């Protein structure tokens, strides 16, 4: 059965942004994940935690997916709707 609960909104600080708003080449630090983010466990299992630094490597022409660099040699991609649920500074 599919869970169709409405998504909770993420309240962010004025100085913080969402991961989807970051430009190519920028480095940011993860502040928090949305509590019911379905990819939260996947990110944590890959070792991506709040406090970690990410760099945006590339974005598709339509904005999704977005590729990131984590650490020295770790790369991953997220859909833009998933990146909208991650607060960064």
N, C-alpha and C positions, 0 to 999 in steps of 0.2 A: 504494500500500500504506500502510495506517495504522500509525503507530508506537505500540505499546502498552507502551512501557517505563514502569515505575513512576516517579512524580514523586519527585525528590530533595527531602528536607525542607530547609526554610530555617531555619537556626539564627540566632536573633536575640538581641541584647543584652537584658538585663533592662529597661533604660531605653527601648529602642526598641519600636515596635509595627508591626503589619501595616496596610497601607493600608485594608483592609476593616474595621478596628476603629475608625476615626476617625469622630467624630460630625459632624453637619451644622454648618457654621460654623467648624470648626477648621481651622487652617493648619498644615501639616507640611512637612518637608523630606525629600526622597527620599534614602535611604541607599544602597540597592542593589536590583537586579532579580535574581530567581532566574536562574541561568545558562541553563537550558533553557526559559525563559519564551517561549512562542510569539509573544506580542505585544511582546516586547522590541524587535525591529527596527521595528515600527510606532510605538512610543512614541518611539524615538530619531529616526525619520524625521520625526516631528511636532515635534522639538526638545525633548522631555521627557527630561531627563538626571538622573543622580544629582547631588544638590546643589540641584536646583530646588525651589521652594516651590509647593505645591498647596493649594487650599482646597476642602473638600467643600461642594458647593452643594445637592445633594439625593440622597435614596435612595428607591428604589421601596418600596412598602408591604411587599414580600416581601424587601427587602434587595438586590435586583439588578435593574437596573443602578444604579451609583453615578455621579453627575455631579460633575465637578471643574472648577475654574477654575485655569488656568495662566497666569501673567503678567497683563497688563492686560485683554486681549480674547480670550483663547483658552479654549475650553471643549471638554471631551471626556467620554466615559463609558466605564466598564469594567464588566464582569460581576464579581460579588463573588468568584467563584473565581479571576479574574485578579488582583484587588486583594489577595487573600490571599498572593500571591507577590511582593509589593513591600514592602520594609522601609522604614519611615519613623521620624523622631523629631520 
